Amino acid sequence: MLLSAALVRGGTPDPLLQPPGGVARSASGQFIAYGVANRDTPLARQLAGEENFLPLEPALVVVACERIKQALATALHDRTPWQGKIFLVAHPARTAEEAVTLVAERIRGGWQYRLELPDPIERTRLARALVHALLRERAGRGAREHAPDVPAWLAEGLTEHLMQTRGMELLPPAPRWQVGGLTLTPLNVSGRWRDPLDEARRRLREQPPSTFEELSWPGSEQLEGPDAAAFRANAQVFVTELLRLPEGPARLNAMLDQLAVCYNWQTAFFRAFDPLFQRPIDVEKWWALQITHYTGRDLTRTWSLPVSWARLEEALRVPVEVRRRREELPVAATVPLSTVLREWPFARQETALRERLRALDLLRLRVAQELVGLVDEYRRLLALYLDRRARLGLDAPGVTRPSLDARLLVRETLQRLDELEAMRERLRPLPEGRAGTNAPPAEASPR
């Protein structure tokens, strides 16, 4: 559990004396970590052997803070400078699940934050506390009368998003080896690409998904009780899909800005996401559709991996008619998305790409679980390209070459498309599982 409070006082903060456990300041100067003098307690010795628990060495804590701050800024496309310092004060853990306390203090026209952490602490609990503190600091930059809080779904959803995509690199383990005067810890990671939403999908299949109202007003059981894992899975999916909306990261940033002038997050949310959502019913309908995508598939009728791979390949090619000679009738053919992006004018691109989006939406309902995440990434890439390209406007009449901004957008989209194609090729089934041996009936095709 993370407990929050806010204090208002004038003057300067009381100086913290050099503690026996040491102190470390991060490279940016935003984070200052204070260690404990004695970690040799019965509970600390018990937890020392647990892989998921970390000792709060001040030097390692500030490194973790900077890494999580950078990962959070990348996810939200946030380039605004920090304003409030965050003090991290460790104390000997009393229990393995001891609450973390976050206190906001108003100092000389701004806010600073004090995070009380038990040492040692479970890895995910530390990440949740740091993400929550960073979001509080981000939202409080324009606040005067009150230190705005952030909704639980946002803090928990972003934590799960970061831990599932970059968890291994965000929280470094304690150093173990001395080599040439340097203290090192080896970290070997090997494996194939894994969909960061796999665990969330499993949770959503096993337990009823949360409604928007349940996400908005979670109880203690959802935050720290038996339903906490399910709530975090729902929050991760909710935040991930918000990020995938047109200008999703920018809208979440705008919501954090609005929290400074709004007394509840709902007002800030609807201001930031207008006109996509104007009323709670709009969010409820959208969320119900997302849940359908994640849980509405009949897993007993999904295609095999070879069939799914072949159907995805079909959905990613654009049908065209080709004439070899002027006097001949046209024949049906297909071209890859890269050709459409490079060679077609946007007016023609838009029609073709929206048809591919619809095909991918239908495909997702039947595709094998191994390809669901990849289908989502293709859908997100095409939707983002169409949104950004539409903002640049149509090419002027008579102009045969797109604008520089349009060409740069196409180049960026093609680079990401190449990455997805490489992923798809790695997921190609073995030759003995050819799609033709298990092809679904024609009426099941997403085309």
C-alpha positions in Angstrom: 0.0 0.0 0.0 1.1 3.5 -0.7 -0.1 6.2 1.7 -0.1 9.8 0.5 -0.3 13.1 2.4 0.3 16.8 1.8 1.7 19.4 4.1 1.9 23.2 3.5 4.6 25.2 5.3 6.7 28.2 4.6 10.4 28.8 4.6 13.0 26.2 3.7 13.0 22.5 4.4 14.6 21.2 7.6 18.1 20.0 6.6 18.5 16.3 6.9 21.8 15.5 8.6 24.2 13.0 7.1 22.7 9.7 8.2 24.9 6.7 9.3 23.5 4.7 6.3 24.8 7.1 3.7 23.3 9.5 1.2 23.4 9.7 -2.6 22.2 12.3 -5.0 21.1 11.4 -8.6 22.8 12.8 -11.7 19.9 15.2 -12.4 19.8 16.4 -8.7 16.1 15.6 -8.4 16.5 12.5 -6.2 18.3 12.3 -2.9 18.4 8.9 -1.2 19.2 8.2 2.5 20.1 4.7 3.6 19.7 2.9 6.9 22.5 2.4 9.4 21.8 -1.2 10.3 20.3 -3.7 7.8 21.2 -6.7 9.9 17.8 -7.4 11.3 16.0 -10.8 11.5 13.5 -9.8 8.8 16.3 -8.3 6.6 18.3 -11.5 6.8 15.2 -13.5 5.9 14.4 -11.4 2.9 18.0 -11.1 1.7 17.8 -14.4 0.0 14.6 -13.5 -1.8 15.2 -12.7 -5.5 12.3 -10.2 -5.6 13.5 -8.1 -2.7 16.1 -5.3 -3.0 18.3 -3.7 -0.4 18.0 0.1 -0.6 21.6 1.1 -1.2 21.4 4.9 -1.8 23.6 4.8 -4.9 21.5 2.1 -6.5 18.2 3.8 -5.5 19.0 7.0 -7.3 20.1 5.1 -10.4 16.7 3.3 -10.3 14.9 6.6 -9.9 16.6 8.1 -13.0 16.0 5.0 -15.1 12.3 4.9 -14.2 11.9 8.7 -14.7 13.5 8.3 -18.2 11.3 5.3 -19.0 8.2 7.1 -17.9 9.1 10.2 -19.9 9.6 8.0 -23.0 6.2 6.3 -22.5 4.4 9.7 -22.2 6.6 11.6 -24.7 7.2 14.1 -21.9 10.1 16.5 -22.3 9.2 19.0 -19.6 11.8 19.7 -16.9 11.3 18.5 -13.4 10.6 21.0 -10.6 10.1 19.2 -7.3 12.8 17.2 -5.5 12.0 13.8 -4.3 13.7 12.6 -1.0 13.8 8.8 -0.5 14.3 7.9 3.1 14.8 4.2 4.0 14.1 2.6 7.4 14.4 -1.1 8.5 11.4 -3.0 7.2 9.0 -4.1 9.9 7.0 -6.5 7.6 7.5 -7.9 4.1 4.5 -5.9 2.9 4.9 -2.7 4.9 3.2 0.3 3.5 5.1 3.0 1.6 4.4 6.6 2.6 4.6 9.6 0.2 4.3 13.1 1.7 4.1 16.2 -0.4 5.3 19.4 1.2 4.9 23.0 -0.2 8.2 24.8 0.1 8.8 28.4 -1.2 6.1 28.4 -3.9 6.7 24.8 -5.0 6.3 21.2 -3.9 8.8 18.6 -2.8 8.2 15.0 -1.9 9.4 12.6 0.8 9.1 8.9 0.1 9.4 6.7 3.2 10.6 3.2 2.1 11.0 0.0 4.1 14.4 -1.7 3.5 14.6 -4.2 2.0 11.6 -3.8 -0.3 9.9 -5.9 -3.0 11.0 -4.9 -6.5 7.5 -4.2 -7.9 6.5 -2.3 -4.8 9.5 0.0 -5.2 8.7 0.6 -8.8 5.0 1.4 -8.0 6.2 3.9 -5.3 8.6 5.6 -7.6 6.1 5.9 -10.5 3.5 7.3 -8.1 5.9 9.8 -6.8 7.0 10.9 -10.3 3.4 11.3 -11.4 2.7 13.3 -8.3 5.6 15.6 -9.1 4.6 15.9 -12.7 1.1 16.8 -11.9 2.1 19.2 -9.1 4.3 21.5 -11.2 1.5 24.0 -11.8 -0.4 23.5 -8.5 -0.6 26.1 -5.8 -3.3 25.4 -3.3 -3.2 21.6 -3.2 -0.9 18.9 -4.2 -2.8 16.9 -6.8 -3.1 13.2 -6.6 -3.2 10.8 -9.5 -5.8 8.1 -10.1 -4.8 4.6 -9.1 -5.5 3.2 -12.6 -2.9 5.6 -14.1 -0.1 4.9 -11.5 -0.7 1.2 -11.5 -1.2 0.9 -15.2 2.0 2.8 -16.1 3.9 0.8 -13.5 2.8 -2.5 -15.1 3.5 -1.1 -18.5 7.0 -0.2 -17.6 7.8 -3.4 -15.7 6.5 -5.6 -18.4 8.4 -3.8 -21.2 11.6 -2.7 -19.4 11.5 -4.3 -15.9 14.9 -6.0 -16.1 16.8 -2.8 -16.7 14.9 -0.4 -14.4 15.8 -1.8 -11.0 19.5 -2.8 -10.9 20.5 -5.5 -8.5 23.1 -4.9 -5.8 26.7 -5.3 -7.1 28.5 -8.5 -6.3 31.9 -8.7 -8.0 35.0 -6.6 -7.7 36.9 -6.4 -11.0 39.8 -4.0 -11.4 38.6 -1.7 -8.7 35.0 -1.7 -10.1 32.0 -3.3 -8.5 30.0 -5.2 -11.0 26.9 -7.4 -11.2 26.4 -9.5 -14.3 23.0 -9.6 -15.9 22.3 -12.1 -18.7 19.0 -11.9 -20.5 18.1 -14.3 -23.3 14.8 -15.3 -24.9 12.4 -14.5 -27.7 10.2 -11.5 -28.0 7.3 -11.6 -25.5 4.1 -9.6 -25.7 4.1 -7.4 -22.6 0.4 -7.8 -22.3 0.5 -11.7 -22.1 0.1 -11.7 -18.3 -2.7 -9.1 -18.4 -4.6 -11.2 -21.0 -4.3 -14.3 -18.8 -5.7 -12.4 -15.9 -8.6 -11.0 -17.9 -9.4 -14.5 -19.1 -9.4 -15.9 -15.6 -11.3 -13.2 -13.8 -14.1 -10.9 -14.8 -12.7 -7.6 -16.2 -13.2 -4.4 -14.2 -15.8 -1.9 -15.3 -14.8 1.7 -15.9 -16.4 2.6 -12.6 -14.4 -0.1 -10.8 -11.2 1.3 -12.3 -12.2 4.8 -11.2 -13.1 3.9 -7.6 -11.0 0.9 -6.5 -11.4 -0.4 -3.0 -8.7 -1.7 -0.7 -9.1 -5.2 -2.0 -8.4 -4.0 -5.5 -5.3 -2.0 -4.4 -3.7 -4.4 -1.9 -6.0 -7.3 -1.3 -6.7 -10.5 -3.2 -8.0 -8.7 -6.3 -4.9 -6.4 -6.6 -3.3 -8.4 -9.4 -6.5 -8.4 -11.5 -6.9 -4.6 -10.9 -3.3 -4.0 -12.1 -3.9 -6.1 -15.2 -7.0 -4.1 -16.0 -5.2 -0.9 -15.4 -2.3 -1.9 -17.6 -4.7 -2.7 -20.5 -6.6 0.5 -19.9 -3.4 2.7 -20.0 -1.9 0.8 -22.9 -5.0 1.4 -25.0 -5.2 5.1 -24.0 -1.5 5.4 -25.2 -2.5 3.8 -28.5 -5.2 6.4 -29.1 -4.4 9.3 -31.5 -2.0 11.6 -29.6 -2.5 9.3 -26.6 0.7 10.2 -24.8 0.1 13.9 -25.3 -3.4 13.6 -24.0 -2.2 11.8 -20.8 0.4 14.6 -20.4 -2.4 17.2 -20.8 -4.4 15.3 -18.1 -1.4 15.6 -15.7 -1.3 19.3 -16.4 -5.0 19.7 -15.8 -4.8 17.9 -12.4 -3.1 21.1 -11.1 -6.2 23.2 -11.7 -8.9 20.6 -11.2 -10.1 19.1 -7.9 -10.8 15.7 -9.4 -9.1 13.6 -12.0 -12.3 13.0 -14.0 -12.6 16.6 -15.0 -8.9 16.7 -16.0 -9.4 13.4 -17.9 -12.3 14.7 -20.0 -10.6 18.0 -20.7 -7.6 16.2 -22.0 -9.4 13.6 -24.1 -12.0 15.8 -25.6 -13.4 15.2 -28.3 -12.6 11.4 -28.1 -14.5 11.2 -24.8 -17.0 13.8 -23.6 -19.0 11.8 -21.1 -18.4 8.7 -18.9 -20.7 6.7 -21.1 -18.2 7.3 -24.0 -15.4 5.8 -22.0 -17.6 2.9 -20.9 -18.4 2.0 -24.5 -14.8 2.4 -25.6 -13.6 0.3 -22.7 -16.2 -2.4 -23.3 -14.9 -2.6 -26.9 -11.3 -3.0 -25.7 -12.3 -5.8 -23.3 -14.0 -7.5 -26.2 -10.8 -7.4 -28.1 -8.9 -9.0 -25.2 -11.5 -11.4 -23.8 -14.3 -11.7 -26.4 -12.5 -14.2 -28.6 -13.8 -17.8 -28.5 -10.5 -19.6 -27.8 -12.0 -22.9 -29.0 -12.5 -21.4 -32.5 -9.2 -19.6 -33.0 -7.1 -20.6 -35.9 -3.9 -22.5 -35.7 -0.6 -20.6 -35.8 0.1 -21.5 -39.4 -3.4 -20.4 -40.5 -3.2 -17.3 -38.4 0.2 -16.4 -39.9 -1.1 -16.8 -43.4 -4.2 -14.8 -42.7 -2.1 -12.0 -41.2 0.0 -11.9 -44.3 -3.1 -11.6 -46.4 -4.5 -8.8 -44.2 -1.2 -6.8 -44.6 -1.4 -6.8 -48.4 -3.5 -4.3 -50.3 -5.6 -5.7 -53.2 -5.2 -3.9 -56.6 -6.1 -4.5 -60.2 -3.3 -4.7 -62.7 -3.4 -4.4 -66.5 -0.4 -5.8 -68.4 -1.7 -4.3 -71.6 -4.2 -1.6 -72.2 -6.4 -3.8 -74.3 -6.5 -6.6 -71.6 -8.9 -6.9 -68.7 -7.4 -6.1 -65.3 -6.3 -9.0 -63.1 -6.3 -9.1 -59.3 -3.0 -8.7 -57.5 -1.8 -7.4 -54.1 1.0 -5.0 -53.0 2.7 -4.7 -49.6 2.0 -1.8 -47.2 5.5 -0.4 -47.9 4.6 0.2 -51.6 1.4 2.0 -50.6 3.3 4.3 -48.2 6.1 5.0 -50.6 4.3 5.4 -53.9 0.6 6.2 -53.4 -0.9 9.7 -52.9 -2.4 10.1 -49.4 -6.0 10.3 -50.7 -5.6 6.8 -52.1 -3.5 5.6 -49.1 -6.1 6.6 -46.6 -8.8 4.4 -48.2 -6.6 1.4 -48.5 -5.1 1.7 -45.1 -8.5 2.0 -43.4 -9.6 -1.1 -45.1 -6.5 -2.9 -43.7 -7.3 -1.6 -40.3 -10.8 -3.1 -40.5 -9.3 -6.4 -41.7 -6.9 -6.5 -38.8 -9.8 -5.8 -36.4 -11.7 -8.8 -37.7 -8.5 -10.9 -37.8 -7.8 -10.3 -34.2 -11.0 -12.1 -33.1 -9.7 -15.4 -34.6 -5.9 -15.2 -34.7 -3.7 -17.5 -32.6 -2.7 -16.1 -29.2 1.0 -16.0 -30.2 0.2 -13.3 -32.9 -2.3 -11.1 -31.0 0.3 -8.7 -29.7 1.8 -8.4 -33.2 -1.6 -7.7 -34.8 -2.1 -5.0 -32.1 1.2 -3.4 -33.1 0.3 -3.3 -36.8 -3.1 -1.8 -35.9 -1.5 0.9 -33.7 1.1 1.8 -36.4 -1.5 2.2 -39.1 -3.8 4.2 -36.9 -1.0 6.5 -35.7 0.2 7.1 -39.3 -3.3 7.9 -40.6 -3.9 10.4 -37.7 -0.5 12.1 -38.1 -0.7 12.2 -41.9 -4.2 13.6 -41.9 -3.0 16.5 -39.7 -0.5 17.4 -42.5 -3.4 17.8 -45.0 -3.8 16.6 -48.5 -1.1 17.4 -51.1 -1.8 20.5 -53.2 -3.2 19.9 -56.7 -0.5 19.4 -59.2 2.1 18.6 -56.6 3.7 15.3 -57.4 6.0 15.1 -54.3 4.7 15.2 -50.7 5.9 17.8 -48.3 9.1 17.3 -46.2 7.1 16.6 -43.1 5.1 13.9 -44.9 8.2 12.3 -46.3 9.8 12.2 -42.8 6.6 10.6 -41.4 6.6 8.0 -44.2 10.3 7.2 -43.5 9.6 6.8 -39.7 6.6 4.6 -40.4 8.5 2.4 -42.8 11.3 1.9 -40.2 8.7 0.7 -37.7 7.0 -1.4 -40.3 10.3 -3.1 -41.1 10.7 -3.9 -37.4 7.3 -5.5 -37.3 8.0 -7.5 -40.4 11.1 -8.8 -38.8 9.1 -9.9 -35.8 6.5 -11.5 -38.0 9.1 -13.4 -39.9 10.5 -14.7 -36.6 7.1 -16.0 -35.7 6.7 -17.8 -39.1 5.6 -21.4 -38.3 7.8 -24.3 -39.3 7.4 -25.7 -42.8 5.7 -28.9 -41.6 2.8 -26.8 -40.3 1.7 -25.3 -43.6 -1.5 -23.2 -43.4 -3.1 -24.9 -46.4 -3.5 -28.2 -44.4 -5.8 -26.5 -41.8 -7.4 -23.6 -43.7 -10.6 -22.2 -42.1 -13.8 -22.0 -44.2 -14.2 -19.1 -46.5 -16.8 -17.4 -44.5 -14.4 -17.2 -41.5 -12.0 -15.0 -43.5 -11.6 -11.5 -42.2 -11.5 -10.1 -45.7 
